[in-house]
Amino acid sequence: MRMDRLLGWGGLLPFALLTGAVVTDVGGRSDLAIEILRGYGCLILSFIGGVIWGHGFERGQGRFFALSMVPFAAAWVALLVPVYPALVLLLVAFPAAYAVHHSAARAGLIGQEFLRLRNRLTLTVSLCLVVCILGY
């Protein structure tokens, strides 16, 4: 397996494990698991903003510099609000960041293989967030 796929899918493990911990409430610790999930989701969302920034930097596309700050700002707000609205914000922000990557692909800044990986990762993260929101 290529390193990008290995790291991409590996980054989903905490989402999956924490979602399982929230749903099963192992040891009555679902509140802790959901807080950790929120924090991890915020870190990954900020990372995605950095990826968008990198794409804009690579080709001098100013609009992508501006758009790269949106995931970071959403992640920061998600750390400041209560857990439930934070999860909803993350659920909106991950697909929105994917939409920016889709736009970057149309502009020729990123390749289709990267976009396919991001699509699958975004769908999986979104599913985890939906399960946690419904189970919270």
N, C-alpha and C positions, 0 to 999 in steps of 0.2 A: 504494500500500500504506500502511496506517495505521502510524503511528510505533511503536505498541506491538508490532505484528507484525514490523516491520522490525528493531527492536532485539532482540526475542526471538529471531527466527531468525538475526540477525546474531551474537548471542551464542553460537550453536552452531558458528559457523565455526571457532573455535579447537579445539573438541572434535573436529570432523571432520578438520581438518588435522593435528592432533596424533595422532589415531588412525591416520590414513594414514601418518604418519611412523613410528609405532611398528610398524605392520604391515610396511611396506616396508623399514624400517631404513636409510633414506637416509643414506649416508655413515657408517654404523655408529653413528649417534647416537640409537638408539631409547631408550637409558637416559635421555638428556637429555630427549627428547620425553615420556617417561612421567612424569618428575619435573615437567615443566612442566604436563602434563595434570593431575597430582594437585593442584598448586598452584592452577591455574585452576578446577578442580572445587571445591576448598575455598572459593575466593572466591565462586563462584556459589552454592554451598550456603549460605554465610553471608548473601549477599544475599537469598536466598529466605526465610531466617529473619527478616530485616528486613521483608520483605513481609508475612509472617504477623503480625509484631508490629504493623505498620501497620493491618492489618485488625482486630485486637483493640482497638487504640487507638481506631479510628474509632467503634466501637460499645460500648466499655467492657466487652469480653468478657475477663475475667481468665484464663480457661483458655487463650486464644490467646496471651496474654502469656507464660505458662509454656511452651507448646508452641513458641513462637518461638525459645526458647533451645536446643532440641534440635538443629536443623540447625547452629547455630553451634558447639555443643559437639562434634557429630560431625565437623565440619570441622576443628576444632582438634585432636582426637584423630588424624584422618587425616593431619595434618601431622607428628605425632610418631611414628607407627608406620612400619615398613617399607612399601615401595611396594605390594606385593601385598595385604596386609591393608587398606591404605588404599583401594585401588581397590574392594575388596569392601565396605568400609564405605560408600563413596560410592554404590556400586550399591544398597545397602539404603536409604541416607538420602534419596536423591532421590525414589524412590517414596513413602517414608514422609512426606516433606514434601508431596508431592502429595496424599496421603491427608488431611493436615491441611487443605489447601486445599479438598478435597472436603467435608470436615466444615464448613468455614467457609461453603461455598456452601449447604449444607443449612440452616445457621443464618441464612442471608440476609445474610451479611457481604460476599460477593462474587458477581458475576454469572456466568452460565453461559458467556459468551463468554471471560472470563478463564480459567475452568476448562478450556474446550476448548483454549485456547492452551497452558496449563500441561501438559495431558495430552500434547499432541503434542511439546512440548519435552522433557518428562520421558522419554517413550518414546525419543526420539532420543538423549538423553544416556545413558540406560541401555544402549541398543544400542552406543554408542561404548565405554562402560565394559566391557561383556561382551566385545567384540572385543579390547580391550586386555588384559583378564584372561586370555582364552584364548590370546592371542598373546605373553604375557609369559613 
